[in-house]
């Protein structure tokens, strides 16, 4: 058995996976660091956020035609690839997996789906873009369920997320494996760290939130907490834009908080140094069910940079930080009073020179992700 586990692993990444997505970047980086060979049978289809959001009818038809042509080309290419152990389909792979199932079956190779998110949960439950029994809602549910049926193994980021998939889409829980999202290598010790000890006189306590401003993030909770922290040497910085940006902009115009600033963009390669210039980071605060099942990439990134994080309490976070570890502070969902108190208490510890360091157990880099993924993939691989 030991000899079998030491055998090389060769994976084919099939489809139109969004290689700019953090989950995929970290997974591929981790697999490479774990010594896994990845052959790309891939076509870049998703060029921007609009492609995946709400494209117009003409754009949708064009996208579907490009996708179908890509699938035909990739299928032909796959059949001529050298020997490998399994096929991996990643986000957004709900459509790709139909072709992947067919071609992998022809070569008798296991099919692994790195699901990342549920189409139904995202479109219907989290973002409210369609009703459950609408045509869009039904199609999303069908896509999730069929993808679960096609895959030999399904990868998800938390146990709570895997439990949701298994129960909602009536899939055997044994088909799921949990691989955390983690953080890229660039967010690890090479990132500059904040100075330790008591702050200088007049120094401001800096709090950071960054993200794509989706409902799951719970931006209104952060805004209300900022309002409660007026008059203190605490500054909250928001970075990003997205679905809830317009509502955020209107709130800021109406309330004019002096302790809040909003940056629309920070270059990704500069993000580790930017994170390290703050004292505390903010995670997600929505009371939505999905927010209780996931731990976003940005939480792992901030922890990896040594930044303590305040986020909503959830089953996913409880499992991640068990036993409770320093550097991750939980508050009830959509509770601006509790968030304001947590920020204020962190500020007081900082002023006293006692702001906690991040526990090593909370730092999940691509190396850990890759080793965990490799172990799971070896369980289903074809030995050829």
C-alpha positions as CSV (number, residue, x, y, z in Angstrom):
1,X,0.0,0.0,0.0
2,X,2.9,2.3,0.8
3,X,4.4,1.7,-2.6
4,X,1.1,2.5,-4.3
5,X,0.8,5.8,-2.4
6,X,4.3,6.8,-3.6
7,X,3.4,6.3,-7.3
8,X,3.3,9.5,-9.4
9,X,-0.1,11.1,-10.0
10,X,-1.0,12.5,-13.4
11,X,-4.2,14.6,-13.6
12,X,-5.9,16.0,-16.7
13,X,-7.6,19.4,-16.1
14,X,-10.5,19.3,-18.6
15,X,-12.8,22.1,-19.7
16,X,-13.1,25.9,-19.4
17,X,-12.2,26.4,-15.8
18,X,-11.7,30.0,-14.8
19,X,-7.9,29.9,-14.1
20,X,-8.1,33.4,-12.5
21,X,-10.3,32.1,-9.7
22,X,-8.6,31.8,-6.4
23,X,-9.8,28.3,-5.7
24,X,-8.4,27.0,-9.0
25,X,-5.1,29.0,-8.7
26,X,-4.4,27.6,-5.2
27,X,-5.4,24.0,-6.1
28,X,-3.2,23.9,-9.1
29,X,-0.3,25.6,-7.3
30,X,-0.7,23.1,-4.4
31,X,-0.8,20.1,-6.7
32,X,2.3,21.2,-8.4
33,X,4.1,21.7,-5.1
34,X,2.9,18.2,-4.1
35,X,4.5,16.7,-7.1
36,X,1.4,16.0,-9.1
37,X,1.6,16.3,-12.9
38,X,-1.3,18.3,-14.4
39,X,-1.9,18.3,-18.1
40,X,-4.1,21.1,-19.4
41,X,-6.9,20.1,-21.8
42,X,-8.3,23.6,-21.3
43,X,-9.8,26.5,-23.2
44,X,-10.1,30.0,-21.8
45,X,-13.7,31.0,-22.1
46,X,-14.4,33.2,-19.1
47,X,-12.7,36.5,-19.8
48,X,-14.5,38.8,-17.3
49,X,-17.1,38.9,-14.6
50,X,-19.8,39.8,-17.1
51,X,-19.5,36.4,-18.8
52,X,-20.7,34.8,-15.6
53,X,-23.1,37.4,-14.3
54,X,-26.1,38.5,-16.4
55,X,-25.0,38.7,-20.1
56,X,-27.5,39.9,-22.7
57,X,-29.3,37.5,-25.0
58,X,-26.9,38.0,-27.9
59,X,-23.9,37.7,-25.6
60,X,-25.3,34.5,-24.1
61,X,-25.8,32.9,-27.6
62,X,-22.3,33.8,-28.5
63,X,-20.9,32.4,-25.3
64,X,-22.8,29.2,-25.8
65,X,-21.5,28.8,-29.3
66,X,-17.9,29.4,-28.2
67,X,-18.4,26.9,-25.3
68,X,-19.8,24.2,-27.6
69,X,-16.9,24.6,-30.1
70,X,-14.4,24.5,-27.2
71,X,-15.9,21.3,-25.9
72,X,-15.7,19.6,-29.3
73,X,-12.1,20.6,-29.7
74,X,-11.1,19.6,-26.1
75,X,-12.9,16.3,-26.4
76,X,-10.9,15.4,-29.5
77,X,-7.7,16.6,-27.9
78,X,-8.3,14.6,-24.7
79,X,-8.7,11.3,-26.6
80,X,-5.2,11.7,-27.9
81,X,-3.5,12.6,-24.6
82,X,-0.9,10.3,-23.0
83,X,-1.7,8.0,-20.1
84,X,-3.0,9.6,-16.9
85,X,-4.8,8.7,-13.7
86,X,-7.9,10.8,-13.6
87,X,-9.8,13.8,-15.1
88,X,-10.4,16.9,-13.0
89,X,-13.2,19.4,-13.8
90,X,-13.1,22.7,-11.9
91,X,-15.2,25.9,-11.5
92,X,-17.3,26.7,-13.4
93,X,-17.7,23.1,-14.5
94,X,-21.4,22.4,-14.4
95,X,-21.6,22.3,-18.3
96,X,-18.1,21.0,-18.9
97,X,-18.7,17.9,-16.8
98,X,-21.2,16.5,-19.4
99,X,-18.5,16.2,-22.0
100,X,-15.9,15.3,-19.4
101,X,-18.0,12.4,-18.3
102,X,-18.3,11.1,-21.9
103,X,-14.7,11.3,-22.8
104,X,-13.3,10.0,-19.5
105,X,-15.7,7.0,-19.7
106,X,-14.2,6.2,-23.2
107,X,-10.8,5.9,-21.6
108,X,-12.2,4.4,-18.3
109,X,-10.8,7.2,-16.1
110,X,-12.3,8.5,-12.9
111,X,-13.9,11.9,-13.0
112,X,-13.3,14.4,-10.2
113,X,-15.4,17.6,-9.8
114,X,-13.9,20.4,-7.8
115,X,-17.4,21.9,-7.3
116,X,-16.4,25.1,-5.3
117,X,-20.0,26.4,-5.4
118,X,-23.5,25.3,-6.0
119,X,-25.2,27.0,-9.0
120,X,-28.6,26.7,-7.3
121,X,-27.4,28.0,-3.9
122,X,-25.6,30.9,-5.5
123,X,-28.2,32.1,-8.0
124,X,-31.4,31.3,-6.0
125,X,-30.5,31.3,-2.3
126,X,-27.6,33.6,-1.9
127,X,-27.9,36.3,-4.6
128,X,-31.7,36.1,-5.1
129,X,-31.4,36.3,-8.9
130,X,-34.1,33.6,-9.5
131,X,-36.9,31.9,-7.7
132,X,-36.6,28.3,-6.7
133,X,-39.3,27.0,-9.0
134,X,-38.5,29.3,-11.9
135,X,-36.9,27.9,-15.1
136,X,-33.5,29.3,-14.1
137,X,-33.9,27.9,-10.6
138,X,-34.8,24.5,-11.8
139,X,-32.0,24.4,-14.4
140,X,-29.5,25.4,-11.7
141,X,-30.7,22.6,-9.4
142,X,-30.6,20.1,-12.3
143,X,-27.0,21.2,-13.2
144,X,-25.8,20.7,-9.6
145,X,-27.5,17.3,-9.2
146,X,-26.3,15.9,-12.5
147,X,-22.8,17.0,-11.9
148,X,-22.8,15.2,-8.5
149,X,-24.1,12.1,-10.2
150,X,-21.4,12.2,-13.0
151,X,-18.4,12.6,-10.6
152,X,-16.6,9.8,-8.9
153,X,-15.4,12.3,-6.3
154,X,-16.6,15.8,-5.4
155,X,-14.3,18.3,-3.8
156,X,-15.7,21.1,-1.6
157,X,-14.1,23.6,0.8
158,X,-15.8,22.8,4.1
159,X,-17.7,19.9,5.8
160,X,-20.8,22.1,6.1
161,X,-20.7,22.7,2.4
162,X,-20.3,19.0,1.6
163,X,-23.2,18.2,4.0
164,X,-25.4,20.7,2.1
165,X,-24.5,19.2,-1.3
166,X,-25.1,15.7,-0.1
167,X,-28.5,16.4,1.4
168,X,-29.8,19.0,-1.2
169,X,-28.8,17.0,-4.3
170,X,-29.4,13.6,-2.8
171,X,-25.8,12.4,-3.2
172,X,-24.0,9.9,-1.1
173,X,-21.9,11.8,1.5
174,X,-19.0,9.3,0.9
175,X,-18.5,10.8,-2.6
176,X,-17.3,14.1,-1.0
177,X,-13.9,15.2,0.2
178,X,-13.1,18.4,1.9
179,X,-10.2,20.6,0.7
180,X,-10.0,24.1,2.2
181,X,-9.6,27.0,-0.2
182,X,-6.4,28.3,1.6
183,X,-4.1,31.0,0.4
184,X,-1.5,31.4,-2.4
185,X,2.2,31.2,-1.5
186,X,2.5,34.9,-2.0
187,X,0.4,35.5,1.1
188,X,2.8,33.5,3.4
189,X,5.8,34.6,5.4
190,X,7.4,36.5,2.6
191,X,4.7,39.2,3.1
192,X,5.9,42.1,5.2
193,X,4.6,42.0,8.8
194,X,3.2,44.7,11.0
195,X,5.5,46.0,13.8
196,X,4.8,44.4,17.2
197,X,4.2,46.1,20.6
198,X,2.3,49.2,21.6
199,X,1.3,51.7,19.0
200,X,2.9,55.1,18.5
201,X,1.1,58.1,20.0
202,X,-1.7,59.2,17.7
203,X,-1.5,56.1,15.5
204,X,-4.8,55.0,14.0
205,X,-6.1,51.4,14.4
206,X,-6.7,50.2,10.8
207,X,-9.4,47.7,9.9
208,X,-9.6,46.1,6.5
209,X,-12.4,44.6,4.4
210,X,-11.9,43.6,0.7
211,X,-14.1,41.6,-1.6
212,X,-16.5,41.6,-4.6
213,X,-19.4,43.2,-2.6
214,X,-21.8,40.3,-2.9
215,X,-24.7,39.8,-0.5
216,X,-22.8,37.0,1.3
217,X,-20.2,39.6,2.5
218,X,-22.7,41.5,4.7
219,X,-21.4,45.0,3.9
220,X,-24.4,46.7,5.6
221,X,-23.3,45.1,8.9
222,X,-19.8,46.6,8.5
223,X,-21.3,50.0,7.6
224,X,-23.5,50.1,10.7
225,X,-20.6,49.0,12.9
226,X,-18.5,51.8,11.5
227,X,-21.2,54.2,12.4
228,X,-21.1,52.9,16.0
229,X,-17.3,53.4,16.2
230,X,-17.3,57.1,15.3
231,X,-15.1,59.3,17.5
232,X,-12.5,56.7,18.1
233,X,-9.0,56.3,16.6
234,X,-10.4,53.5,14.4
235,X,-10.5,53.6,10.6
236,X,-12.3,51.0,8.4
237,X,-11.2,50.6,4.8
238,X,-13.4,48.9,2.2
239,X,-11.8,47.7,-1.0
240,X,-13.7,46.4,-4.0
241,X,-17.0,46.8,-5.9
242,X,-19.8,44.6,-7.1
243,X,-23.5,43.8,-6.7
244,X,-24.1,45.8,-3.5
245,X,-21.8,48.7,-4.4
246,X,-24.6,51.0,-5.3
247,X,-26.4,50.5,-2.0
248,X,-23.0,51.0,-0.2
249,X,-22.4,54.3,-2.1
250,X,-25.8,55.6,-1.2
251,X,-25.3,54.8,2.4
252,X,-22.0,56.6,2.5
253,X,-23.5,59.7,0.8
254,X,-26.3,59.8,3.4
255,X,-24.2,59.1,6.5
256,X,-20.7,60.6,5.5
257,X,-18.7,58.6,8.0
258,X,-15.3,60.1,8.7
259,X,-13.9,56.8,9.9
260,X,-14.6,55.0,6.7
261,X,-12.8,55.0,3.4
262,X,-13.5,53.1,0.2
263,X,-11.0,52.1,-2.4
264,X,-12.4,50.5,-5.6
265,X,-9.2,48.5,-6.5
266,X,-5.8,47.3,-5.2
267,X,-3.5,45.5,-7.6
268,X,-3.4,41.8,-6.7
269,X,0.4,41.5,-6.6
270,X,0.4,44.4,-4.0
271,X,-2.3,42.8,-1.8
272,X,0.0,41.0,0.7
273,X,1.8,44.2,1.6
274,X,-1.4,46.1,1.7
275,X,-3.0,43.6,4.0
276,X,0.1,43.7,6.3
277,X,-0.4,47.5,6.8
278,X,-3.6,46.9,8.8
279,X,-4.2,45.7,12.3
280,X,-7.4,43.6,11.9
281,X,-9.3,42.2,8.9
282,X,-13.0,41.6,8.4
283,X,-14.5,38.4,6.9
284,X,-18.2,37.9,6.1
285,X,-21.3,38.8,8.1
286,X,-24.4,37.8,6.1
287,X,-26.9,35.6,8.0
288,X,-27.6,33.7,4.8
289,X,-27.2,29.9,4.8
290,X,-24.4,29.9,2.3
291,X,-22.4,32.3,4.4
292,X,-22.6,29.8,7.2
293,X,-21.1,27.0,5.0
294,X,-18.1,28.7,3.5
295,X,-14.8,30.3,4.5
296,X,-13.8,32.8,1.8
297,X,-10.3,32.9,0.3
298,X,-9.7,36.4,1.7
299,X,-10.0,35.1,5.3
300,X,-7.2,32.6,4.6
301,X,-5.2,35.3,2.9
302,X,-5.4,37.7,5.8
303,X,-4.6,35.0,8.3
304,X,-1.6,33.9,6.2
305,X,-0.3,37.5,6.4
306,X,-0.5,37.5,10.2
307,X,-3.7,39.6,10.3
308,X,-6.2,38.7,12.9
309,X,-9.7,38.3,11.4
310,X,-13.2,39.1,12.7
311,X,-15.9,37.1,10.9
312,X,-19.4,35.7,11.5
313,X,-19.8,32.6,13.7
314,X,-20.8,29.5,11.6
315,X,-20.5,25.8,11.6
316,X,-17.7,26.1,8.9
317,X,-15.7,28.5,11.0
318,X,-16.2,26.4,14.2
319,X,-14.9,23.3,12.5
320,X,-11.9,25.2,11.0
321,X,-10.9,26.8,14.4
322,X,-11.4,23.7,16.6
323,X,-10.2,24.0,19.3
324,X,-10.5,27.8,19.2
325,X,-7.3,29.4,18.1
326,X,-5.9,32.9,18.5
327,X,-6.3,35.2,15.5
328,X,-9.9,34.3,14.5
329,X,-12.7,36.2,16.3
330,X,-16.3,35.3,15.7
331,X,-19.4,37.4,16.1
332,X,-23.1,36.7,15.4
333,X,-24.2,37.1,11.8
334,X,-25.7,40.5,10.8
335,X,-25.1,42.0,14.3
336,X,-23.4,45.4,13.9
337,X,-23.4,46.0,17.7
338,X,-21.4,42.8,18.2
339,X,-19.0,43.6,15.4
340,X,-18.4,47.1,16.7
341,X,-17.7,45.6,20.2
342,X,-15.2,43.1,18.7
343,X,-13.4,45.8,16.8
344,X,-13.3,48.1,19.8
345,X,-11.9,45.3,22.0
346,X,-9.3,44.4,19.4
347,X,-8.4,48.2,19.3
348,X,-8.0,48.2,23.1
349,X,-5.8,45.1,23.1
350,X,-3.7,46.8,20.3
351,X,-3.3,49.9,22.4
352,X,-2.1,47.8,25.3
353,X,0.4,46.0,23.1
354,X,-1.6,42.7,23.5
355,X,-3.2,42.2,20.0
356,X,-3.1,38.5,19.4
357,X,-0.9,36.8,16.8
358,X,-2.4,34.4,14.3
359,X,-2.1,30.8,15.5
360,X,-0.1,28.6,13.0
361,X,-3.0,26.1,12.8
362,X,-5.0,28.8,11.0
363,X,-2.5,29.3,8.2
364,X,-3.5,27.1,5.3
365,X,-1.2,27.6,2.3
366,X,-1.2,26.1,-1.1
367,X,1.2,23.4,0.1
368,X,-1.3,22.1,2.6
369,X,-4.1,22.3,0.0
370,X,-2.0,20.4,-2.5
371,X,-1.0,17.6,-0.1
372,X,-4.6,17.2,1.0
373,X,-5.9,17.1,-2.6
374,X,-3.2,14.7,-3.7
375,X,-4.2,12.3,-0.9
376,X,-7.9,12.4,-1.9
377,X,-7.2,12.0,-5.6
378,X,-5.0,9.0,-5.0
379,X,-8.0,7.2,-3.5
380,X,-9.9,7.3,-6.8
381,X,-7.1,7.3,-9.4
382,X,-6.8,4.8,-12.2
383,X,-3.4,3.0,-11.5
384,X,-2.5,3.0,-15.3
